[in-house]
């Protein structure tokens, strides 16, 4: 088993601000990268960011930490690579607005690459995890849960040592090539702040891995529901943010 310190990516600049309902011809010209914001009809600016993903080759990690190669990894090493990804999506609603839904999806290429493990899975109550996590012999993420310790119970100097997840978070398409997370507002917990996400990918040996990271969301104001992706239908083929990376 190896341990990795999960560090929050920095410098996630805002690169797009769109107002009202842009014309269709303008939509096609927008190159969405990094961060985005939409100004509602009331002038409220709601922002989302997508941090640049970090990738770790699991075989190299086990070798670097001088740990024995897990049998599961050794058995598949001749035909497959396993890559762990860490990335962040962030939400900053305007004072009179709130995000009510959001979806983060990763489309993997080549198409026979699959999501081998995802974290977090289903989150129905607030949970706090230690930031240092392990990769188990089964190639699964293992985070130590901090029992009965909420975000409000952390001292400022301690907050960087922990990751807190708030409901509601669900995963989909585990074992497929386009996995993702759905975030839904609950009565007690709005969608705001950063969500650190982790994904282990199994891909063909020696083949370059690409990932298209897509983030869409819906915001609600005091005059009713206005999709944050006003001109990109949430969950459609044109999400609010779409970035493609050569991962490894």
N, C-alpha and C positions, 0 to 999 in steps of 0.2 A: 504494500500500500504506500502511496506517496501523498504528500501534503503540498498544497499550493496556496499562496496568499492571494485572495481575490481583491485587486485594487481597482477602484472606480476610475474609468477613463476620464481625462480632463479635456478642456478646450473643445467644447461642442458648440461651435458658433451658429448663430441664426443666419441662414443664407437666403431665405425667401419670406417676403411679406406680401400677402395677396388680400385685396379688399373686395367685399361684396361678392359679385358673381362675374368673374372674368369671362371674356368672350372665348368661344371654343377655339378659335384660331390661336389665341394667346396660350391656351392651355398646352397645346401641342409643342410649343417652343420652350416651355419651362423645363429647365434641368434641375431636378430636385436632389439636393445633397445636404447632408448634415442636419439642418434644422429647418423648420417651417412655421409660419404663423398665418392665421386668417383673422381679419378684422371683420366683426359682425356689422350688421346694419346700425347698431347702436355705437359703433366705434370701439368695441371691446376687442382686445388682442389676445388670442389664445394660442399658446405656443407648444410645439412638440419638437423634440430632438432625438436623433439617433446617433449614439456613439459608435466610433469605429471599432469593429470587432477585433479581438485578440485571439490567436490560434495557438494551440499547443499539440505537437505530435506526441501521442501517448507512448509509443515505443521509445522515442528519444528521451522522454521524461523519465521513464523507468530506468533507462540506462544512465542518464545523468545523475540520478539520485542513488545510483548503485544498488538498486533494488532488483530482486529476481523478477524476470519477466513472468507475469501471470500465465498459467496454462492456457486460458481462453485466448489471450492475446497471441501467445506463441503458436497455438494451433491454427490461427487464421492469418499470421503475419506474412505467409508466402503469397497470399492472394488478395489481402485487404490491408488498408491503412485505417487507423482510428485517430481522429482529430477532435480535440476538445475546443469548443468556442465559448468565449465570454463576451457579452456586449450589453449595452444599456439603452433603454428608451426612457424618455422623460416627458412629463406633462406639466404645463404651467397654465392653468386657466385664469382668465380675467376675474376680478372680484365679483362680478355679477353673473358669472358663468360657471359651469362645471362640465367636465367630461363624464358622459354616462356610459359610453362603450368605447373600446379600442381593441385593435387586433394587430399583433406582431407576427409576421410570417416570414420564414426563410425558405426560399426556393433553391434547392441544391442541384448542381450540375457537376458531373454527368448525372443523368436521370436514374442510374442504378445506385447512386449514393442514397443512404437512408439515415434517418434520425435514430441513433442507437439508444440514446438516453436524453432526457430533458429535465431541467430543474429551474424553477419549482414546478411541481405537478399541480394538483388541485389544492387551492388555498381557500378555505372557508372561514377561518378565524385568523387573527393576527398572530404571526409567528416570528420569532427573532432567532437568527442563526449566527454562529461564530463565522467570521469572514474566512478563516482558514478552513479549507475543505480537503477532502481526500478523494482519490480515485481508487475504488475497491478492486480486488482481483477479478470481479465480474464486470469491470470497466464502467461502473456506475458512480455517479456523484454521491458523496456522503458528507453532509453538513451536520455539525453538532447543534442541536436545538438548545436554546437557552431557556430553561424552564421558568415559566411565569415571569418573564422579564419583558415588559413592553418598551416601546421606543421612549416613552416619557420617563422610564426608570433609568435611562442611560445618562451618565455624566458626559459633558462635551468631549473630554479627552478619551472617553471610551467608545463614542459613537462610530469612529472609524474602524473599530474592531468587530463590528457586527453588521449584519444585513437584516432588515426587517421587511417582511412581506405582509401586505394587507389584502383582505378579500375584496372582490372575488376574482380569483385567477383560475383558469382551466386551460388544459393543453389539448391539442388535437393533432392527428396525423403522425403520432409516434410510430416509427417503423416505416414511414413513407418518405418521399423526397421533397415534401413541402410542409414541414411541421410548423406549428405556431402556438401562440398563447392568446387567449381571449381575456380581456379585462372588463369587468362589469361593476358599475357603481352599486353600492348597497346603501341602505338608509343611514348607516352609521359611518361608512367609509367612502369618500369620493375618490376619484382617480386623480391623483396629483403626485408630484415628486418623481423620483427615479425608480425604475424597475430593472434590477440586474438579473440577466438571464444567462443560462448555461445550456449548452447543447453538445452532445458527443455524436460525431458523424462517422459512419463506416462507409468507406469509398473504395473503388478498385485500386489495387496496388500500383503505385507509380503514376497515376493519372492526376492531372491538375484538378483541384477542387475549386469551384466557383460557388458563391452564394449571393443571391439577390435578397436583400433585406427590405421588407415592405411594412410600412406602418400606416394604419388608417384609424380614424377616430371620429366620434360624434360628440358635439358639445351642445349643451342646453342652456338657454338664457331665460330671463324672466318674461320674454314675449313668446316662449314656445321653443320647440326643438329646431335648431339650425345645424345641419351636419357640418362638422369641422371640415370634412372633405366636401365642401359645397359643390365643387366642380369635379371632384373625383369620388364616385360612389364608394362608400365604405365597404370594404371587402371585395371591391370590383377589380378590374384589371389595371386600374390606374390609381393606386393608393396615394395618400398625401406625400409620403416620402418613399422613394424607391432607390436603393443604392446597390450596385453590383461590385463585388470584390473578388479578386483572385486570392483565395485563402492560403493555398499552399500547392 
